[in-house]
Amino acid sequence: MSVNHVQIVSVPVSDQDRARDFYVDVLGLDLVRDNPMGPGGRWVQVAPKGAATTLTLVTWFDSMPAGSLRGLVLESDDLDADVVRLRQRGVVFAEDGIQVAPWGRYVTLADPDGNGIALQETRV
């Protein structure tokens, strides 16, 4: 196969403005693109700074209702500081808080639509 990387992951949302504000203003991702797409549609794309893989915040897939995504994993260089910063911005984390695993540590949260996100710090 000649596939060499993951380009885009679609995140199903109900309101692209609200989702864009969460992913950019709260999580700190970069806004890559926010452009009209077809009649009445919009392409909203975000990414961690310098990342090859991006997220597109979609409203148009009937098979992907808002909030149905699970397993989106974002890597952190400083999980403790990021958790403090995100709590200050109103993010609510799972009741079990930061979890320790053999490969590192992680905490789970949800975007405004309920899409499941893990913020992890991998042990090097």
A tleap script that builds the chain and sets N, CA, C and O, in Angstrom:
source leaprc.protein.ff14SB
mol = sequence {
  NMET SER VAL ASN HIE VAL GLN ILE VAL SER
  VAL PRO VAL SER ASP GLN ASP ARG ALA ARG
  ASP PHE TYR VAL ASP VAL LEU GLY LEU ASP
  LEU VAL ARG ASP ASN PRO MET GLY PRO GLY
  GLY ARG TRP VAL GLN VAL ALA PRO LYS GLY
  ALA ALA THR THR LEU THR LEU VAL THR TRP
  PHE ASP SER MET PRO ALA GLY SER LEU ARG
  GLY LEU VAL LEU GLU SER ASP ASP LEU ASP
  ALA ASP VAL VAL ARG LEU ARG GLN ARG GLY
  VAL VAL PHE ALA GLU ASP GLY ILE GLN VAL
  ALA PRO TRP GLY ARG TYR VAL THR LEU ALA
  ASP PRO ASP GLY ASN GLY ILE ALA LEU GLN
  GLU THR ARG CVAL
}
set mol.1.N position { 0.832 -1.187 0.000 }
set mol.1.CA position { 0.000 0.000 0.000 }
set mol.1.C position { 0.868 1.239 0.000 }
set mol.1.O position { 1.984 1.234 0.520 }
set mol.2.N position { 0.350 2.285 -0.582 }
set mol.2.CA position { 1.109 3.531 -0.626 }
set mol.2.C position { 0.561 4.585 0.336 }
set mol.2.O position { 0.938 5.753 0.244 }
set mol.3.N position { -0.330 4.189 1.262 }
set mol.3.CA position { -0.838 5.113 2.272 }
set mol.3.C position { 0.312 5.467 3.201 }
set mol.3.O position { 1.020 4.583 3.684 }
set mol.4.N position { 0.502 6.778 3.455 }
set mol.4.CA position { 1.642 7.166 4.282 }
set mol.4.C position { 1.288 7.979 5.519 }
set mol.4.O position { 2.162 8.237 6.346 }
set mol.5.N position { 0.019 8.395 5.672 }
set mol.5.CA position { -0.388 9.040 6.911 }
set mol.5.C position { -1.904 9.228 6.947 }
set mol.5.O position { -2.591 9.092 5.935 }
set mol.6.N position { -2.399 9.542 8.133 }
set mol.6.CA position { -3.813 9.867 8.293 }
set mol.6.C position { -3.948 11.361 8.040 }
set mol.6.O position { -3.274 12.164 8.685 }
set mol.7.N position { -4.807 11.735 7.114 }
set mol.7.CA position { -4.972 13.139 6.714 }
set mol.7.C position { -5.972 13.860 7.613 }
set mol.7.O position { -5.644 14.874 8.228 }
set mol.8.N position { -7.218 13.320 7.688 }
set mol.8.CA position { -8.305 14.009 8.384 }
set mol.8.C position { -9.131 12.989 9.164 }
set mol.8.O position { -9.379 11.880 8.690 }
set mol.9.N position { -9.549 13.376 10.354 }
set mol.9.CA position { -10.519 12.616 11.133 }
set mol.9.C position { -11.754 13.497 11.257 }
set mol.9.O position { -11.652 14.650 11.676 }
set mol.10.N position { -12.916 12.967 10.899 }
set mol.10.CA position { -14.164 13.721 10.996 }
set mol.10.C position { -14.744 13.595 12.397 }
set mol.10.O position { -14.879 12.493 12.927 }
set mol.11.N position { -15.084 14.733 12.992 }
set mol.11.CA position { -15.693 14.780 14.320 }
set mol.11.C position { -17.127 15.279 14.143 }
set mol.11.O position { -17.329 16.422 13.733 }
set mol.12.N position { -18.134 14.439 14.445 }
set mol.12.CA position { -19.523 14.835 14.234 }
set mol.12.C position { -20.019 15.785 15.326 }
set mol.12.O position { -19.991 15.459 16.512 }
set mol.13.N position { -20.471 16.959 14.902 }
set mol.13.CA position { -20.926 17.981 15.835 }
set mol.13.C position { -22.300 18.500 15.412 }
set mol.13.O position { -22.712 18.315 14.266 }
set mol.14.N position { -22.998 19.141 16.327 }
set mol.14.CA position { -24.306 19.703 16.010 }
set mol.14.C position { -24.215 21.176 15.623 }
set mol.14.O position { -25.070 21.678 14.894 }
set mol.15.N position { -23.194 21.867 16.103 }
set mol.15.CA position { -23.045 23.302 15.857 }
set mol.15.C position { -21.559 23.585 15.592 }
set mol.15.O position { -20.730 23.504 16.498 }
set mol.16.N position { -21.245 23.912 14.358 }
set mol.16.CA position { -19.840 24.095 13.985 }
set mol.16.C position { -19.197 25.282 14.691 }
set mol.16.O position { -18.011 25.226 15.015 }
set mol.17.N position { -19.937 26.342 14.936 }
set mol.17.CA position { -19.360 27.489 15.654 }
set mol.17.C position { -18.995 27.108 17.082 }
set mol.17.O position { -17.892 27.399 17.545 }
set mol.18.N position { -19.913 26.464 17.772 }
set mol.18.CA position { -19.655 26.046 19.155 }
set mol.18.C position { -18.492 25.059 19.211 }
set mol.18.O position { -17.630 25.161 20.084 }
set mol.19.N position { -18.467 24.114 18.292 }
set mol.19.CA position { -17.388 23.130 18.256 }
set mol.19.C position { -16.047 23.802 17.942 }
set mol.19.O position { -15.039 23.515 18.588 }
set mol.20.N position { -16.038 24.698 16.948 }
set mol.20.CA position { -14.807 25.422 16.610 }
set mol.20.C position { -14.289 26.179 17.828 }
set mol.20.O position { -13.096 26.133 18.124 }
set mol.21.N position { -15.173 26.871 18.530 }
set mol.21.CA position { -14.752 27.620 19.718 }
set mol.21.C position { -14.163 26.690 20.777 }
set mol.21.O position { -13.177 27.050 21.420 }
set mol.22.N position { -14.740 25.508 20.972 }
set mol.22.CA position { -14.215 24.563 21.954 }
set mol.22.C position { -12.842 24.049 21.541 }
set mol.22.O position { -11.903 24.083 22.337 }
set mol.23.N position { -12.716 23.577 20.310 }
set mol.23.CA position { -11.455 22.978 19.875 }
set mol.23.C position { -10.333 24.016 19.762 }
set mol.23.O position { -9.169 23.694 20.000 }
set mol.24.N position { -10.671 25.246 19.404 }
set mol.24.CA position { -9.655 26.294 19.244 }
set mol.24.C position { -9.440 27.053 20.555 }
set mol.24.O position { -8.312 27.120 21.044 }
set mol.25.N position { -10.489 27.619 21.127 }
set mol.25.CA position { -10.341 28.483 22.297 }
set mol.25.C position { -10.121 27.717 23.596 }
set mol.25.O position { -9.419 28.204 24.483 }
set mol.26.N position { -10.700 26.541 23.726 }
set mol.26.CA position { -10.568 25.771 24.961 }
set mol.26.C position { -9.405 24.786 24.874 }
set mol.26.O position { -8.519 24.800 25.728 }
set mol.27.N position { -9.399 23.924 23.839 }
set mol.27.CA position { -8.331 22.930 23.723 }
set mol.27.C position { -7.035 23.514 23.161 }
set mol.27.O position { -5.967 22.930 23.341 }
set mol.28.N position { -7.118 24.654 22.487 }
set mol.28.CA position { -5.900 25.301 21.987 }
set mol.28.C position { -5.425 24.820 20.634 }
set mol.28.O position { -4.276 25.062 20.265 }
set mol.29.N position { -6.289 24.137 19.876 }
set mol.29.CA position { -5.894 23.716 18.531 }
set mol.29.C position { -5.906 24.923 17.599 }
set mol.29.O position { -6.553 25.931 17.885 }
set mol.30.N position { -5.193 24.815 16.492 }
set mol.30.CA position { -5.169 25.871 15.481 }
set mol.30.C position { -6.354 25.717 14.539 }
set mol.30.O position { -6.734 24.601 14.187 }
set mol.31.N position { -6.936 26.838 14.134 }
set mol.31.CA position { -7.950 26.826 13.087 }
set mol.31.C position { -7.217 26.781 11.758 }
set mol.31.O position { -6.535 27.737 11.389 }
set mol.32.N position { -7.355 25.678 11.041 }
set mol.32.CA position { -6.684 25.485 9.761 }
set mol.32.C position { -7.496 26.117 8.639 }
set mol.32.O position { -6.952 26.770 7.748 }
set mol.33.N position { -8.814 25.909 8.699 }
set mol.33.CA position { -9.684 26.365 7.618 }
set mol.33.C position { -11.115 26.501 8.125 }
set mol.33.O position { -11.593 25.669 8.897 }
set mol.34.N position { -11.785 27.545 7.689 }
set mol.34.CA position { -13.209 27.726 7.956 }
set mol.34.C position { -13.781 28.377 6.702 }
set mol.34.O position { -13.813 29.601 6.581 }
set mol.35.N position { -14.234 27.537 5.770 }
set mol.35.CA position { -14.648 28.000 4.450 }
set mol.35.C position { -16.031 27.483 4.082 }
set mol.35.O position { -16.449 26.425 4.552 }
set mol.36.N position { -16.747 28.238 3.235 }
set mol.36.CA position { -18.004 27.719 2.688 }
set mol.36.C position { -17.738 26.438 1.892 }
set mol.36.O position { -16.688 26.272 1.272 }
set mol.37.N position { -18.721 25.546 1.931 }
set mol.37.CA position { -18.584 24.282 1.207 }
set mol.37.C position { -19.944 23.930 0.629 }
set mol.37.O position { -20.835 23.489 1.355 }
set mol.38.N position { -20.106 24.120 -0.650 }
set mol.38.CA position { -21.379 23.793 -1.280 }
set mol.38.C position { -22.486 24.703 -0.778 }
set mol.38.O position { -22.232 25.645 -0.027 }
set mol.39.N position { -23.691 24.428 -1.184 }
set mol.39.CA position { -24.814 25.275 -0.773 }
set mol.39.C position { -25.151 25.082 0.712 }
set mol.39.O position { -25.586 24.010 1.132 }
set mol.40.N position { -24.941 26.130 1.480 }
set mol.40.CA position { -25.297 26.099 2.892 }
set mol.40.C position { -24.381 25.296 3.784 }
set mol.40.O position { -24.669 25.145 4.971 }
set mol.41.N position { -23.287 24.776 3.257 }
set mol.41.CA position { -22.369 23.975 4.048 }
set mol.41.C position { -21.111 24.740 4.415 }
set mol.41.O position { -20.863 25.836 3.914 }
set mol.42.N position { -20.333 24.152 5.286 }
set mol.42.CA position { -19.108 24.777 5.760 }
set mol.42.C position { -18.061 23.719 6.049 }
set mol.42.O position { -18.387 22.635 6.533 }
set mol.43.N position { -16.810 24.025 5.757 }
set mol.43.CA position { -15.679 23.151 6.070 }
set mol.43.C position { -14.904 23.819 7.187 }
set mol.43.O position { -14.269 24.853 6.981 }
set mol.44.N position { -14.957 23.218 8.389 }
set mol.44.CA position { -14.233 23.744 9.543 }
set mol.44.C position { -13.198 22.698 9.927 }
set mol.44.O position { -13.538 21.566 10.270 }
set mol.45.N position { -11.935 23.090 9.866 }
set mol.45.CA position { -10.827 22.155 10.074 }
set mol.45.C position { -9.891 22.726 11.130 }
set mol.45.O position { -9.512 23.896 11.066 }
set mol.46.N position { -9.517 21.891 12.110 }
set mol.46.CA position { -8.631 22.289 13.198 }
set mol.46.C position { -7.533 21.248 13.352 }
set mol.46.O position { -7.661 20.118 12.881 }
set mol.47.N position { -6.447 21.644 14.018 }
set mol.47.CA position { -5.338 20.704 14.226 }
set mol.47.C position { -4.442 21.189 15.356 }
set mol.47.O position { -4.354 22.390 15.613 }
set mol.48.N position { -3.776 20.254 16.031 }
set mol.48.CA position { -2.726 20.676 16.946 }
set mol.48.C position { -1.632 21.380 16.143 }
set mol.48.O position { -1.385 21.048 14.983 }
set mol.49.N position { -0.997 22.334 16.761 }
set mol.49.CA position { 0.068 23.088 16.103 }
set mol.49.C position { 1.110 22.146 15.491 }
set mol.49.O position { 1.693 21.320 16.193 }
set mol.50.N position { 1.339 22.273 14.193 }
set mol.50.CA position { 2.360 21.501 13.499 }
set mol.50.C position { 1.988 20.063 13.163 }
set mol.50.O position { 2.818 19.323 12.634 }
set mol.51.N position { 0.763 19.654 13.457 }
set mol.51.CA position { 0.368 18.260 13.221 }
set mol.51.C position { 0.060 17.999 11.755 }
set mol.51.O position { -0.411 18.884 11.041 }
set mol.52.N position { 0.332 16.771 11.310 }
set mol.52.CA position { -0.006 16.363 9.945 }
set mol.52.C position { -1.480 15.956 9.844 }
set mol.52.O position { -2.110 16.149 8.804 }
set mol.53.N position { -2.020 15.400 10.915 }
set mol.53.CA position { -3.413 14.974 10.919 }
set mol.53.C position { -4.282 16.109 11.455 }
set mol.53.O position { -3.933 16.759 12.441 }
set mol.54.N position { -5.414 16.339 10.797 }
set mol.54.CA position { -6.324 17.393 11.211 }
set mol.54.C position { -7.688 16.802 11.542 }
set mol.54.O position { -7.971 15.643 11.238 }
set mol.55.N position { -8.519 17.616 12.168 }
set mol.55.CA position { -9.901 17.240 12.474 }
set mol.55.C position { -10.805 18.151 11.675 }
set mol.55.O position { -10.556 19.353 11.589 }
set mol.56.N position { -11.853 17.594 11.089 }
set mol.56.CA position { -12.873 18.423 10.469 }
set mol.56.C position { -14.156 18.247 11.268 }
set mol.56.O position { -14.556 17.127 11.586 }
set mol.57.N position { -14.784 19.352 11.582 }
set mol.57.CA position { -15.978 19.371 12.421 }
set mol.57.C position { -17.190 19.308 11.508 }
set mol.57.O position { -17.553 20.300 10.876 }
set mol.58.N position { -17.814 18.141 11.439 }
set mol.58.CA position { -18.825 17.858 10.410 }
set mol.58.C position { -20.234 17.809 10.981 }
set mol.58.O position { -20.459 17.408 12.123 }
set mol.59.N position { -21.174 18.233 10.140 }
set mol.59.CA position { -22.598 18.183 10.495 }
set mol.59.C position { -23.411 17.427 9.452 }
set mol.59.O position { -24.623 17.275 9.605 }
set mol.60.N position { -22.765 16.957 8.408 }
set mol.60.CA position { -23.505 16.473 7.235 }
set mol.60.C position { -23.552 14.959 7.064 }
set mol.60.O position { -24.099 14.501 6.061 }
set mol.61.N position { -23.023 14.162 7.967 }
set mol.61.CA position { -23.064 12.707 7.822 }
set mol.61.C position { -24.208 12.133 8.654 }
set mol.61.O position { -24.141 12.144 9.883 }
set mol.62.N position { -25.252 11.633 8.002 }
set mol.62.CA position { -26.361 11.023 8.733 }
set mol.62.C position { -25.908 9.820 9.550 }
set mol.62.O position { -26.477 9.527 10.602 }
set mol.63.N position { -24.888 9.128 9.068 }
set mol.63.CA position { -24.406 7.937 9.758 }
set mol.63.C position { -23.489 8.273 10.941 }
set mol.63.O position { -23.056 7.375 11.662 }
set mol.64.N position { -23.193 9.562 11.140 }
set mol.64.CA position { -22.341 10.004 12.244 }
set mol.64.C position { -23.066 11.109 13.020 }
set mol.64.O position { -22.776 12.287 12.815 }
set mol.65.N position { -23.994 10.753 13.898 }
set mol.65.CA position { -24.689 11.790 14.648 }
set mol.65.C position { -23.740 12.508 15.610 }
set mol.65.O position { -22.767 11.931 16.095 }
set mol.66.N position { -24.044 13.766 15.869 }
set mol.66.CA position { -23.229 14.558 16.795 }
set mol.66.C position { -23.051 13.808 18.106 }
set mol.66.O position { -24.010 13.268 18.658 }
set mol.67.N position { -21.823 13.777 18.599 }
set mol.67.CA position { -21.534 13.123 19.867 }
set mol.67.C position { -21.249 11.640 19.780 }
set mol.67.O position { -21.054 10.998 20.812 }
set mol.68.N position { -21.216 11.070 18.581 }
set mol.68.CA position { -21.050 9.617 18.453 }
set mol.68.C position { -19.590 9.165 18.368 }
set mol.68.O position { -19.324 7.963 18.386 }
set mol.69.N position { -18.645 10.092 18.277 }
set mol.69.CA position { -17.232 9.714 18.161 }
set mol.69.C position { -16.672 9.321 19.522 }
set mol.69.O position { -16.897 10.006 20.520 }
set mol.70.N position { -15.953 8.229 19.549 }
set mol.70.CA position { -15.239 7.771 20.746 }
set mol.70.C position { -13.817 7.443 20.331 }
set mol.70.O position { -13.578 7.005 19.206 }
set mol.71.N position { -12.884 7.652 21.229 }
set mol.71.CA position { -11.526 7.208 20.978 }
set mol.71.C position { -10.613 8.235 20.330 }
set mol.71.O position { -9.539 7.872 19.850 }
set mol.72.N position { -11.000 9.506 20.298 }
set mol.72.CA position { -10.089 10.531 19.803 }
set mol.72.C position { -9.050 10.764 20.896 }
set mol.72.O position { -9.401 11.098 22.028 }
set mol.73.N position { -7.776 10.588 20.560 }
set mol.73.CA position { -6.702 10.714 21.542 }
set mol.73.C position { -5.804 11.880 21.145 }
set mol.73.O position { -5.279 11.931 20.033 }
set mol.74.N position { -5.641 12.809 22.075 }
set mol.74.CA position { -4.756 13.954 21.877 }
set mol.74.C position { -3.566 13.803 22.820 }
set mol.74.O position { -3.743 13.498 24.000 }
set mol.75.N position { -2.372 14.012 22.313 }
set mol.75.CA position { -1.140 13.853 23.096 }
set mol.75.C position { -0.776 15.168 23.774 }
set mol.75.O position { -0.878 16.238 23.174 }
set mol.76.N position { -0.352 15.076 25.024 }
set mol.76.CA position { 0.074 16.237 25.809 }
set mol.76.C position { 1.523 16.063 26.240 }
set mol.76.O position { 1.957 14.955 26.557 }
set mol.77.N position { 2.263 17.155 26.250 }
set mol.77.CA position { 3.634 17.135 26.778 }
set mol.77.C position { 3.648 17.353 28.290 }
set mol.77.O position { 4.635 17.037 28.954 }
set mol.78.N position { 2.550 17.895 28.837 }
set mol.78.CA position { 2.460 18.181 30.272 }
set mol.78.C position { 0.997 18.015 30.694 }
set mol.78.O position { 0.240 18.984 30.751 }
set mol.79.N position { 0.622 16.791 30.983 }
set mol.79.CA position { -0.768 16.470 31.283 }
set mol.79.C position { -1.285 17.240 32.492 }
set mol.79.O position { -2.401 17.760 32.461 }
set mol.80.N position { -0.491 17.322 33.556 }
set mol.80.CA position { -0.947 18.009 34.763 }
set mol.80.C position { -1.272 19.475 34.483 }
set mol.80.O position { -2.327 19.962 34.890 }
set mol.81.N position { -0.393 20.169 33.803 }
set mol.81.CA position { -0.617 21.582 33.483 }
set mol.81.C position { -1.808 21.749 32.546 }
set mol.81.O position { -2.592 22.686 32.698 }
set mol.82.N position { -1.947 20.847 31.582 }
set mol.82.CA position { -3.076 20.944 30.657 }
set mol.82.C position { -4.403 20.715 31.374 }
set mol.82.O position { -5.389 21.388 31.071 }
set mol.83.N position { -4.445 19.788 32.308 }
set mol.83.CA position { -5.675 19.541 33.067 }
set mol.83.C position { -6.047 20.785 33.875 }
set mol.83.O position { -7.215 21.174 33.902 }
set mol.84.N position { -5.076 21.410 34.528 }
set mol.84.CA position { -5.343 22.634 35.290 }
set mol.84.C position { -5.863 23.723 34.361 }
set mol.84.O position { -6.864 24.369 34.671 }
set mol.85.N position { -5.203 23.936 33.234 }
set mol.85.CA position { -5.602 24.978 32.283 }
set mol.85.C position { -7.004 24.716 31.743 }
set mol.85.O position { -7.814 25.638 31.643 }
set mol.86.N position { -7.294 23.472 31.397 }
set mol.86.CA position { -8.609 23.146 30.847 }
set mol.86.C position { -9.707 23.264 31.903 }
set mol.86.O position { -10.819 23.691 31.589 }
set mol.87.N position { -9.414 22.895 33.133 }
set mol.87.CA position { -10.411 23.073 34.213 }
set mol.87.C position { -10.741 24.555 34.376 }
set mol.87.O position { -11.898 24.922 34.584 }
set mol.88.N position { -9.720 25.399 34.279 }
set mol.88.CA position { -9.947 26.845 34.379 }
set mol.88.C position { -10.833 27.346 33.239 }
set mol.88.O position { -11.504 28.369 33.372 }
set mol.89.N position { -10.831 26.631 32.133 }
set mol.89.CA position { -11.659 27.000 30.977 }
set mol.89.C position { -13.001 26.284 30.979 }
set mol.89.O position { -13.738 26.337 29.994 }
set mol.90.N position { -13.318 25.614 32.082 }
set mol.90.CA position { -14.628 25.013 32.241 }
set mol.90.C position { -14.771 23.569 31.803 }
set mol.90.O position { -15.880 23.037 31.823 }
set mol.91.N position { -13.685 22.916 31.409 }
set mol.91.CA position { -13.767 21.521 30.989 }
set mol.91.C position { -14.000 20.630 32.209 }
set mol.91.O position { -13.342 20.775 33.239 }
set mol.92.N position { -14.934 19.723 32.069 }
set mol.92.CA position { -15.224 18.749 33.118 }
set mol.92.C position { -14.622 17.417 32.676 }
set mol.92.O position { -14.878 16.939 31.571 }
set mol.93.N position { -13.827 16.837 33.552 }
set mol.93.CA position { -13.181 15.550 33.258 }
set mol.93.C position { -13.967 14.421 33.901 }
set mol.93.O position { -14.776 14.646 34.801 }
set mol.94.N position { -13.723 13.209 33.433 }
set mol.94.CA position { -14.353 12.027 34.013 }
set mol.94.C position { -14.035 11.986 35.510 }
set mol.94.O position { -12.974 12.437 35.941 }
set mol.95.N position { -14.963 11.441 36.289 }
set mol.95.CA position { -14.824 11.406 37.746 }
set mol.95.C position { -13.563 10.708 38.225 }
set mol.95.O position { -13.055 11.019 39.303 }
set mol.96.N position { -13.053 9.771 37.442 }
set mol.96.CA position { -11.871 9.028 37.888 }
set mol.96.C position { -10.573 9.806 37.696 }
set mol.96.O position { -9.513 9.311 38.080 }
set mol.97.N position { -10.617 11.003 37.118 }
set mol.97.CA position { -9.438 11.863 36.985 }
set mol.97.C position { -8.336 11.244 36.146 }
set mol.97.O position { -8.586 10.419 35.268 }
set mol.98.N position { -7.110 11.660 36.436 }
set mol.98.CA position { -5.955 11.159 35.681 }
set mol.98.C position { -5.715 9.701 36.040 }
set mol.98.O position { -5.624 9.337 37.212 }
set mol.99.N position { -5.613 8.879 35.005 }
set mol.99.CA position { -5.375 7.442 35.160 }
set mol.99.C position { -3.935 7.114 34.769 }
set mol.99.O position { -3.368 7.738 33.873 }
set mol.100.N position { -3.362 6.143 35.443 }
set mol.100.CA position { -1.998 5.711 35.156 }
set mol.100.C position { -2.068 4.357 34.458 }
set mol.100.O position { -2.787 3.456 34.891 }
set mol.101.N position { -1.310 4.228 33.376 }
set mol.101.CA position { -1.230 2.981 32.610 }
set mol.101.C position { 0.243 2.659 32.405 }
set mol.101.O position { 1.093 3.526 32.611 }
set mol.102.N position { 0.565 1.431 32.003 }
set mol.102.CA position { 1.973 1.071 31.786 }
set mol.102.C position { 2.669 1.967 30.753 }
set mol.102.O position { 3.883 2.153 30.828 }
set mol.103.N position { 1.935 2.511 29.812 }
set mol.103.CA position { 2.510 3.311 28.731 }
set mol.103.C position { 2.513 4.811 29.016 }
set mol.103.O position { 3.110 5.581 28.264 }
set mol.104.N position { 1.838 5.242 30.120 }
set mol.104.CA position { 1.780 6.664 30.432 }
set mol.104.C position { 0.563 6.996 31.268 }
set mol.104.O position { 0.089 6.165 32.042 }
set mol.105.N position { 0.049 8.228 31.113 }
set mol.105.CA position { -1.099 8.673 31.893 }
set mol.105.C position { -2.117 9.321 30.952 }
set mol.105.O position { -1.765 9.805 29.877 }
set mol.106.N position { -3.387 9.320 31.377 }
set mol.106.CA position { -4.426 9.914 30.537 }
set mol.106.C position { -5.606 10.359 31.390 }
set mol.106.O position { -5.770 9.933 32.533 }
set mol.107.N position { -6.409 11.217 30.809 }
set mol.107.CA position { -7.653 11.656 31.421 }
set mol.107.C position { -8.681 11.769 30.293 }
set mol.107.O position { -8.331 12.069 29.152 }
set mol.108.N position { -9.944 11.526 30.620 }
set mol.108.CA position { -10.963 11.585 29.576 }
set mol.108.C position { -11.889 12.783 29.798 }
set mol.108.O position { -12.120 13.228 30.922 }
set mol.109.N position { -12.405 13.280 28.679 }
set mol.109.CA position { -13.314 14.410 28.675 }
set mol.109.C position { -14.202 14.294 27.456 }
set mol.109.O position { -14.040 13.385 26.642 }
set mol.110.N position { -15.133 15.207 27.332 }
set mol.110.CA position { -16.024 15.216 26.172 }
set mol.110.C position { -16.110 16.633 25.630 }
set mol.110.O position { -15.997 17.608 26.374 }
set mol.111.N position { -16.312 16.732 24.325 }
set mol.111.CA position { -16.551 18.046 23.725 }
set mol.111.C position { -18.007 18.432 24.004 }
set mol.111.O position { -18.734 17.637 24.600 }
set mol.112.N position { -18.457 19.618 23.596 }
set mol.112.CA position { -19.830 20.040 23.908 }
set mol.112.C position { -20.929 19.117 23.377 }
set mol.112.O position { -22.050 19.146 23.885 }
set mol.113.N position { -20.627 18.301 22.366 }
set mol.113.CA position { -21.620 17.360 21.841 }
set mol.113.C position { -21.543 15.993 22.497 }
set mol.113.O position { -22.406 15.148 22.258 }
set mol.114.N position { -20.528 15.758 23.320 }
set mol.114.CA position { -20.374 14.461 23.965 }
set mol.114.C position { -19.411 13.523 23.267 }
set mol.114.O position { -19.306 12.359 23.654 }
set mol.115.N position { -18.695 13.998 22.237 }
set mol.115.CA position { -17.665 13.168 21.612 }
set mol.115.C position { -16.577 12.881 22.641 }
set mol.115.O position { -16.114 13.787 23.334 }
set mol.116.N position { -16.168 11.607 22.739 }
set mol.116.CA position { -15.198 11.191 23.744 }
set mol.116.C position { -13.765 11.481 23.339 }
set mol.116.O position { -13.325 11.103 22.253 }
set mol.117.N position { -13.042 12.158 24.222 }
set mol.117.CA position { -11.653 12.538 23.974 }
set mol.117.C position { -10.800 12.052 25.138 }
set mol.117.O position { -11.188 12.179 26.299 }
set mol.118.N position { -9.640 11.496 24.820 }
set mol.118.CA position { -8.645 11.178 25.840 }
set mol.118.C position { -7.468 12.118 25.630 }
set mol.118.O position { -6.965 12.266 24.516 }
set mol.119.N position { -7.040 12.746 26.704 }
set mol.119.CA position { -5.832 13.561 26.692 }
set mol.119.C position { -4.779 12.730 27.390 }
set mol.119.O position { -4.931 12.385 28.561 }
set mol.120.N position { -3.709 12.406 26.678 }
set mol.120.CA position { -2.731 11.483 27.231 }
set mol.120.C position { -1.326 12.064 27.196 }
set mol.120.O position { -0.995 12.920 26.376 }
set mol.121.N position { -0.514 11.564 28.121 }
set mol.121.CA position { 0.922 11.882 28.159 }
set mol.121.C position { 1.637 10.543 28.124 }
set mol.121.O position { 1.616 9.797 29.103 }
set mol.122.N position { 2.262 10.243 27.011 }
set mol.122.CA position { 2.918 8.962 26.834 }
set mol.122.C position { 4.271 8.957 27.532 }
set mol.122.O position { 5.054 9.899 27.409 }
set mol.123.N position { 4.527 7.895 28.257 }
set mol.123.CA position { 5.822 7.724 28.917 }
set mol.123.C position { 6.861 7.422 27.854 }
set mol.123.O position { 6.661 6.549 27.009 }
set mol.124.N position { 7.946 8.129 27.896 }
set mol.124.CA position { 8.996 7.931 26.888 }
set mol.124.C position { 9.989 6.902 27.361 }
set mol.124.O position { 10.948 6.597 26.651 }
savepdb mol mol.pdb
quit
